[in-house]
Amino acid sequence: MTKREAIKSFVDYMKNHNIANVKDNDDGCIRYTIKYRADNAPDGYVESCIWFYEGDNAEVRVYYNATGAEICKHSDHRERLLQLLNYINARVFLSCGDAYGLYEPHMLYTPRMYLTVDDCYDLTITTIVNYDFWEVAPVETLDYMTCYCPELLDKLSYPVFGVLKGENTVEGAIEYIENNILR
């Protein structure tokens, strides 16, 4: 699949599923931005950006909104958050509510969650999506980008922000994840 075909696939999917998005240009790269309802996240939503690069890949970033970044910026518990992110990256994989059980999202892609180092304090899930693999699993790729990653970030809101606000320990957040997200 070429970059042009990937963009067409993405745009068609957005139209077919009535997903509002904004297209712009980020330093010469086509980028789409989407806002998702996320009941557990600060202010009730998360956002994503999808960049379509020249060559072989697109990049998907799903992140908490500006309020989430502000909570992180002013937290005295970011070191604890980093411990939690290590656990999340090692142990938390997306599961699927697919009635037919055809695939689990982590079989196709593995997101990484991190705190950006650009003084913006964004907490993001990022995945690189290869265009050729997108061609092999187009619907699954688009579902992953627009459903699974935002849903995972929303589910992780309680443990992440509990740690950042000092309302929960890393151990308590891990226990919450094991009992409420991984089951």
N, C-alpha and C positions, 0 to 999 in steps of 0.2 A: 504494500500500500504506500502511496506517496503522501506527502504532506497535504497536497490539494485534495486527495481522496479522503484523508482523515478529517479534514475540515468539513468537507461535504457531509460525511457520515455524522459528524458532531452536530452540524447545523440542522440536518434533517431530523435527528433524534430530538433536539431541543424543540423544534416545531411540532413534531408528532406528540410530544409529551407536555406541550404548553409550559415549558420551563423558560421563564424570563431570563435574559442575559444581556450583557453589554459587551460589545466588541470594540476593541481599541488597538492601538499599536504601542508596544512597550519596547523602546529602543530598537525599532526595526522588526520586531517580532509580533505576529498576530496573537492577541490575547483576548480571552473571553472571561468575564467575571459574572459570577452567579451568587445570589443570596438565598440561603435555605432556612426554613423554619427549623428551629432546634430548641425545643421547650426547656431543656436543662441548661443550655448555654447562657452566658450573660446576655441580657437584653432579648433573649429568645431567638437568636439566629446565629448562624455561622456563614462564612463566605468561602468562595473558592475562586481560584484563577487557573486557567488552563492556557499554557503557552504552546504554540505550534512552531517548533524549531525547524530550521533547514536541516536536511540530512535525514536521520532515522527516528527521531524521538519527539514526543510531546512531554510536557511536565505538568503534573496536576498537584496543586497545593490547596488544601482545605484548612482553614484557620479560624480561630475565634476572632470575633469582631474587636473594635477599638476598646470597648469596655473591658474585655478579657485581657487585652494587652496592658491596659492601665492597671488592672488588678495585679498582673504579673510584675509590672515595672515597680510598683510600690510595695511589693511583698518583701518581708524579711525572711521568707522561707524558700527562696529560689533554689538553694542548694538541695533541700529536701525534694523539691520538684524534679531536679535532675536525677536523683535516685529513683523516683517513680518513673520517669521517662525511660531509664535503663530497663526497668522491669517491663514496662509496656512494650518496648521494642524487642525484648527477648521472648515474651510470653503471650502477648495479646494478639490474636489473629481474628479477622472478621469471620463471622459465621453467617450462614445464609438461611433465610426463611423460605427458600425455594421449595414449594410443595412437591416438586418432582425430584429434588435432591440431585440435580444434574451436576452441580459443581459447588465448591466452596470458594469464595472470592480469594482467599489467601493461596489457593492453588494457582491462580493466575498472576497475581501481583502481591507484593509485600510492601506496605507503606512503612515509612519511618516517621516517628513523631519527635519533634525537637523544638527547642527555644532558639529563635534566630539570634544572631550575634551582631546585629546592625543597630543596636540601641532602640529598636522598635518593640522588643519584648513580645513578638508574635509567637504564639504556640501553634504549630502547623503540622499537618500530616502531608508528606510529600511522596510522590511516586513518579518514576520515569516510565513512560509508556512507549514501547517500541512500535512503530507504524506497521511493521510486518506482522508482529504478534496481534496487533489490533485487527488486522485483516482476518486472522484465524478465528478470533473470538470477538466479533464486533459488538454484539448486544451485551455480552458480559463485560466488555471493556467500558462501554458507555454507562451501564448500570453501576459498575465499580466507581467510576468517576463522579457520578451524579447522585447516587443513592448510598452506597456502602460507606464510603469515606465520610460524608457528612453525618451519617447515622452513627458511625463509630465515634467521631469527635463529640457528638452530642452525648452519647452514653458515657464518655470519659469525663464529662464536665464535673460531675459531683466529686469524684476522687481528686481530680486535678485542682479544682478551685478550693476544695476542702483543705488540701495541703498548702496551697498558696496563702490562704487566709488564716492558717494556723488552727483551723477547726478540726483537723484530722492529722494523724501521723502517717508516715509512709507505710508502715505496717498495716494500719487501719484502712488506708486507701487500697492496698494490695488485697486485703481480705474482702473489701467491698467488690473489687473487680472480679475476684475469683468466685464470689457468691452470686453476683448480680449481672455480670457481663459474659463471663466465660461459660456459664451453665446454660 
